Amino acid sequence: MAIYVILFISLIGLHCVFINKKLAFCISAGILLYALISLRNITLGVYDTAGIYLDNFNYVQSTSWNNIWSYKLPSQIAFLAITKFISLFTSNYQVYLAIIAIPIVLSVCWLVYKYSDEPLISFICYISLYWLYSFFLLRQMLALSIIAFSLQYIYKKKPIRFVIVVLLACVIHNTAIIFLIAYPFCRFVKYSYKNYVLIIISFIIAKIAPGVISGFIGKYFPIQSSYIAHGIYNASGNFSIFGLVPPLAILVLAHIFKRDSSFETDVLYNLSTLSVVTYCLAFVVSDLYRLSIYFGLFNIILISEVFVDIKSIEFINIKNEEIRLLIHVLVTIALILYFLSRSVENMNSLPYLFFWQN
């Protein structure tokens, strides 16, 4: 636990040092996150890193390129090819993990630097909600690093470039295809209270009519459907609702302190809405919480919107800066507590171990 506490303290300290130097802070924060990802013990995380990706790494070193191109699961060919290419330069699995972590961290740093008004809270939000997935969901997080660059094409209203980026991510992990819905939803849906109606409907369907969701998965996601059929995915419906609280709280909080109704801010609200809606799928098949990550990543930008130009609340005589500081402190504490009390334990990341530790 101590290493994670030190991480948060270090981030706050770096923010104080680079208070007016956004680029320097983002680089420093990225180095911290990268160091802990690349130096981790492979037993951290759920089971994928030590139980799946290690086997893949050993496999590609002993097989030919022809076998990779004809691999039985087409959705994994690109990732195996990347792994094969890296293995030409190193046979050390730890070095391989460090190389894979580079685009994962770079994409987040780019996203925060380019779009976040408050980089500290954005990094804390990322760590609390999504960072630990980098310990074990290697292929999906690599796909997510590509998805991160698609936001600019939603903002610029360039659908062709958006689709190209998403399809590139799909080559790494086929579930990234779900992000295609982000463009029409963000482009043509005006954020309003109807977003919350959509969330309520998706929650009700997941709880009352889970067969609707199961049928959808069986029709459009055949691989995931086979995982359900063979018991690889948990379809008991026994999934904690507590994980829904942070993304929903971010959406509601940002709505309360909404500054304007620009297209860019509506995009962030809509992406956050989609993250909550897709999270409801996990109440039917627990592993499908992963789909919400594609949309939820952009909550790290939305949350920064809360702390800029908050209007003075005159009837309780609290000034703008006082409100801003109070909310900043409370949200920061809440995110850190969520991480320390839930995320590290649920994702098997406690205690943190370096690769040289047993």
N, C-alpha and C positions, 0 to 999 in steps of 0.2 A: 504493500500500500504506500510505503514511504516514497517510492520512486514517482508515483503518480502525483502525490502532494507536491513533491519537488518540481515536477513538470509545471503544475499550475502556478506555483510561486515564481518560477523562472519566467514564465510567460508574462506575468504581471510586472515583474522587475524589468524585463526587456521593453515592455510597453512604456514604462516610466523613462527608461534610458532613451528610447527612440520615439518620444512623444509626438514629434512633428516630422518623423522620418518613416513614412508608411512602408516604403520599399525595404528599408533596412530591417524594420520589425518583421515583415512578412518573410524575409530571407532567414532571419534568425529563428523565428518560430518554426519555419519549415525544416531547418537543420535539426532542431530539437526533436520534432516528430519523426523525421527520417532516421535519426540515430537510434531511437527506441524501437522503431520497426525493424531496421536492418540488423540490430544487435540482439534481438529477442531470441529466446530459446524456442525451438520449433514445437515444443509441447504446449506453448501458449495458444489460446484460441480454442475453438471447439475440437475438431479432429482433422480438418482438411489438410493443413500444412504438413503434419507428420504422417497422416494416414492415406492421403490421396496424392498431393503434389510431389511428395518425396518419391513415391513410386513412379510417377510420371517422369520425374527428372532422371531417375535411374533407367527407366525404359528407353527414353530418347537417346541416351548415350550408347546404348547397345543395339539400336535398331537403325535401319536405313531411312533415307529421305522418302523412298518409295513407299515404305510401310506407313510413314506419317501421312502422306498424301491420300492413302487409301484406308485411313483409320476408320473403324466401325462407327464412330460417332462424329458426323461431319461438323457439328457445332464446336468440337474441340480441336479441329485440325489446325486452325490458325494459332491457337495458344501453344499447342505441341510444337509447331514450327518455330515459334518464338523461343520456346524452351530449347529446342534442338540447336538453334543458332547461338544462343548464349552458352550452351554446353560445349561448343567448339572452342571457346576461350577459357572456360573454367569447368572443372569437375567438382568444385566445392559448392555444396548445396547452400551454405550460408551466404556465399558471394552471389549466387543466383537470386536468393531472396532479396538481397540488398539492391540488385539491379532492377528487379521487378518493382521495388518500392519507389524508385525514382519518379516515374510518370505519375504514380498515385499521389505523391506529395506535391510534385510540381503543379499538377492541375488544381489542387486546392489552394496553393499559394497564389497562383494566377487568378483564380476566381475571387479570392479575398482582396487581393491588391487592386484588381480592376473594378470591382463592383461594391465592395463593402465600405460603408461610412464609418464603421467602428470595428477595425480589424481584431482587436482583442476579444470582444464578445463573439465575433465570428469564429475565431480559432477555438475558443472555449466551447462553443456550441458544437463545432465539428468533432472535437475530442469526446465530448460527453455523449453524442448520439451516433457517430459514424466511424470514428477513427479506429476503434478496435476491430472492425470488420477487416481492416488491412492485415490483421494478424493471421487470418485464416481464409477469407473469401478472396483469394488472389485473383482468380479469373474475373469475377464480377467487379472487383474494385478497379481492375485494369480497364474493364469496359466502362465503368463509371468515370474514370479519368478522361475518357474520350467524350462521354456525354457532357461533361462539364463545359466543354468548348462549344456546345450547341446553343447555349443560352444567348450568345451574341447574335446568332442568326434568327432567333425568335424576336429579339429586340429590333433587329434591322429589317425584319419581315422578308427574309430570304429563304423560302421554303425548300428550294432545291438543295442549297448548301446544308440546311438543317437535316434533311433526309439523308444526305451523303454521310454526314457525321454519325448519325444514329445507326446507319447500316454498317459503318466501320466498327462501331461498338458491338453490333450484333454478331460480327464475325468472331469476336472474342467470347461473347456470352450471348446466346440467343434470346435470353429474357429481356435484353435491352430493347427488343422490338416494341415493348409496351410503351416506350417513351415517345413513339411516333404520335401518340394521341396528344402529346403536350402542345404541338404547334397549333392544330385547329382549335383546341380547347382554349389556349391562351390568346390566340389571334382573334377569335370571334365571340368569346364569352366575356361579358362585362362582369367583373367581380361585384357581387352583391350578397344579400342575405340568402339568395338562392343557392349559393355555394354550401351553406350550412344545411339546407334542405337536402342537397345531394349527399352530404356526409351522413345525415340521419337515415336516409333511405338505404344507403350502402350498409350501414350498421344493422339496420332492421333485417335486410335480406340475409346478411351473414348469420344472424342469430335465429331467424325464423324460417328462412327458406334456403339453407346452405346448398341444396341440390341445384339451384340456379347457377351458383358459382362453380360447383363441381362440373356441371355440364359445359359451362363456358371453357373451363380449363381443358376438359377432354376434347373439345372441338378445336381450340386454337393453340394449345400447348401440349402436343402429344407426348413429348418426353417427360414433362412434369406429371402428366396423367399416368404414365407407366410407373413413375416413381411412387405415386400414390397407391397404385394397384399392387405393387410389390412391397409396400410397407416401408419404403425408404423415406418417404415424407409422412409426417404425422398428421393424420386426418381425423383425429379424435375430437377436434374442436376445443380442446383444453388449452387455451392460450391466454396469457395474462393481458388484461385490458390496460394495465399500467403503462405499457410501452406506447399507448396511444396518447397519453397525457402530454408529453413534451411537444410533439409537432402541433397538436391541437391548441395548446397554450400559446405557442409562438404565433399561430395564425390569429387567435383571438386578441392577444396583446397588441400585435401589429395593427389589427383592425381598430382597436380602441384609440390608439394614438396615430391613426392614419393621417398623413400630412396632405396628400393630394390624391387625385385619381388619374395619374398619368398612365400611359400604356405600359411602361416599364414596371411600375409598382403593381399594376393589375396582373402582369405576368407572374410576378413572385407570389401574389396571393393565390392565383390559380394553381401554380405548381405546388404550393403548400396544401391546397385543397386536395389535389390529386394524390399527394403523399398520404393523407389521412384516409382517403377513400380506398386506396390500394392496400393500406395497412389492414383494413377490415377484412380483406381476403384471408388474413392469417387466422381469423376466428373459425375458418373452415378447414384450411390446410396451413398449419403453423409455419412451415418453411417459406410460405409466400410473403412473409413480412419483408423478404429481400426485395420484392418488387417496389416497395415503398421507398427504398433507398434511392432509386433513380430520380424520383421527384423530391424526396426529402433533403437531398444534398443542398438544394438551393434555399433551405431554411436558414442556412448560415449567412445568407445575404439578407433575407427578409428580416431576421432578428436585429440586424444593424439599423434597419429603418426606424425602429422604435425609439432610438436614442438621439435622433436628430430633429432639432426644431420643435421639441415638445411645447405645446402652447401652455401658457400659464393658467393654472386653475384658480381663478380669482376668489371663488366663494369659500375656499379654505385657506386663502392667503399664502399659497406656496409658490415661490418663484420658479421660473423655467429651469434654471440650473439646479435648483434643489430637487425638483421632480426628477430631472434627468439622472442625477447622481444616485438618488434613492432607488430608482427602478434599476439602474445599472448594477448596483450592489446586490439587490435582491435577486435579480435574474442570474447574475454570475454565481451567487451562492447556491441557488436552486439547481443550476446546471452541474456544478461541481459535486453537490451532494447526490444528485441523481447518478452521476458517473461512479462515485465512490461506493454508493450503497447498492447499486443495481447492475450497472453495465459490466464492471470488472468481474463480478461473480458470475453473472449469466453467461459471459463469453469466456469463462475459464482463463482469466488473465490475472488471477491473484493467487500467490504473489508473483510479481514480475520477476522473471529470470533471464539473465543474459545467456548467450549461447554457450559460454564456458562453464555455466553452473549446471549441476545435475538436478 
